[in-house]
Amino acid sequence: MNTRPPRTRSTADWQALDAAHFLHPFTDFDALAKKGARVITRAEGIYLWDSEGQRILDAMSGLWCVNVGYGQQPLIDAATRQLHELPFYNAFFQTATPPAIELAELLAEVTPPQFRHVFFTGSGSEGNDTIVRMVRRYWDLMGQPERQVIVSRRNAYHGSTMAGASLGGMAAMHAQGGLPIPGIVHIEQPHWRELGQGMSPEDFGVEAARWLEAMILQVGPDKVAAFIGEPVQGAGGVIVPPATYWPEIQRICDRYGILLVSDEVICGFGRTGHWFGCETMGFRPDLMTFAKGVTSGYIPLGGVMVGERVARVLIERGGEFNHGYTYSGHPVACAVGLANIRLVRDLGLVEHVRDVIGPRLAGAFDALREHPLVGDVQTCGMMGALQLVQDKARGTAFPAELEVGMVCRGHCFREGLIMRAVGDRMIVAPPLVMTTAQLDEMVALIRRCLDLTLDDASRQGWLS
Ligand SMILES: *Cc1c(COP(=O)(O)O)cnc(C)c1O
């Protein structure tokens, strides 16, 4: 395989053009323009190459999405075929296309049994906007229009549109653009290490779920429409809740008749070792948002799985639902989704995560607990977090202004590894096709980057 990048322009030229015209998401525009973006030119399997020809192990699957790895021919063929045959037609005008119909059928098959219907969107954010409108519509149709309030959690991530960012619990996002929109409230996250002092994880899980009950009672049970959560928080730092958390959330939602929404945008399609995160965590949602892994990121696609409880009401009593996107059920995106899910099934990736590569990641991260910088470790399937600490014995955090996570991330970049820093949590979400040899290679790189960060920290006197 030729590892040289296409030499159409020099890296400096790319960077100058990028700085001149391209405003990047979640980026300090000026700082990036001064530093210069890293230009990724191609990829194969679990590896990327940049415009300098450096090979990089992509331990984040792009952005939590390239689950089948790069360069998968069935997805490329599906897109090519569909582009020739019918590149676009909409689903508004009482029309449908074969890929959208077949993907709807396949989704009904691979999702838990309460799901038989899907509403397609172009992204996870649009999926969560759809959730807000759909749950409020449901309660209108049920004759309880005062049920408007949706409960979410601090440090949740549900996307970047007005409703997505409002459902999310990121303070920095709420600070820009007048968010959250009305009717969305937040409870604390089930983060045992941060909030569970003095409690066993099991007791803390129940306690954290009861914050939902307290919020329901505060708002008024007849005003609460739904609760939404990621089975495992992704962008918030791979925060895996105690096993007792979700079953208790389920009990509380059942008790007050509140709709339970699982945001499966990261956890869906095998990442946690089951098809969906709700199956790993043991709960039964009424609605699920999906995106990212549905096409392994090869092309944008998202949607909402609508459980029969809600679907029957929308179908039988709803009349017209005044909502939809130009690209709802886009035939090329759906063709890629079909090819992707079939490939996940043919390669046995869910079982690979559950039985082989997920346990190996857990074991390798567990061994990293011995590292002087690592204060805590969490994994779930093919997601993992390493919490960096200043004083291992006492578990004290580094002062935030040292940005030790960014120091570590800098070493990863230079060593040819993409690992993300969320504060001082170093996180990975590797492609599900990763082999055991590739996992060992990744862990060796991680260990090396931790050692380099430790050297920096001791040289700077940060450890005393
Ligand atoms: C990425 C993400 C979203 C938003 O999806 P987009 O396709 O970026 O709009 C929503 N929820 C979760 C849990 C995500 O990780």
The ligand as a Gaussian input file, in Angstrom:
#p B3LYP/6-31G(d) Opt

LIG

0 1
 C      -22.331000      13.120000      18.490000
 C      -23.516000      13.012000      19.378000
 C      -24.721000      13.669000      19.077000
 C      -24.841000      14.628000      17.930000
 O      -24.743000      14.001000      16.696000
 P      -24.377000      14.904000      15.403000
 O      -24.459000      13.919000      14.287000
 O      -23.031000      15.500000      15.638000
 O      -25.421000      15.952000      15.293000
 C      -25.808000      13.427000      19.892000
 N      -25.721000      12.616000      20.948000
 C      -24.591000      11.975000      21.278000
 C      -24.576000      11.045000      22.450000
 C      -23.439000      12.176000      20.514000
 O      -22.288000      11.590000      20.875000

